Amino acid sequence: MSDEDERDNILVMFDDEGNEQELYVFGSVEYDNDVYLIVSENLEPDEDVEEEDVIILKEIKDHSAYYADEDDNEKIDYQVVEDDDLVDIILSKFDEEQDEE
């Protein structure tokens, strides 16, 4: 895999203080009309990633404003999912989708 392909799986996020954090994106899942990302702080994950090593992010839709950067790339807000039952559902759906590929 080329460096450029690997960078496609990197999500750059900023906290409220403007601190940058890069996360590796394993994939996304749609559930109950929402989009969730499965990510890790480990930018070089192996294939044996444990549930404790991933973070589930829910895409926050705010239709009242359109956010874009100087290149007109849409900016999206995410919220960490802390509900253990929802995390289990999202990870199960992700595993099912991976098995189908």
Secondary structure as GFF3:
##gff-version 3
##sequence-region A 1 101
A	DSSP	alpha_helix	3	8	.	.	.	ID=ss1
A	DSSP	beta_strand	10	14	.	.	.	ID=ss2
A	DSSP	beta_strand	20	31	.	.	.	ID=ss3
A	DSSP	beta_strand	34	40	.	.	.	ID=ss4
A	DSSP	three_ten_helix	51	53	.	.	.	ID=ss5
A	DSSP	beta_strand	55	60	.	.	.	ID=ss6
A	DSSP	beta_strand	77	80	.	.	.	ID=ss7
A	DSSP	alpha_helix	84	100	.	.	.	ID=ss8
###
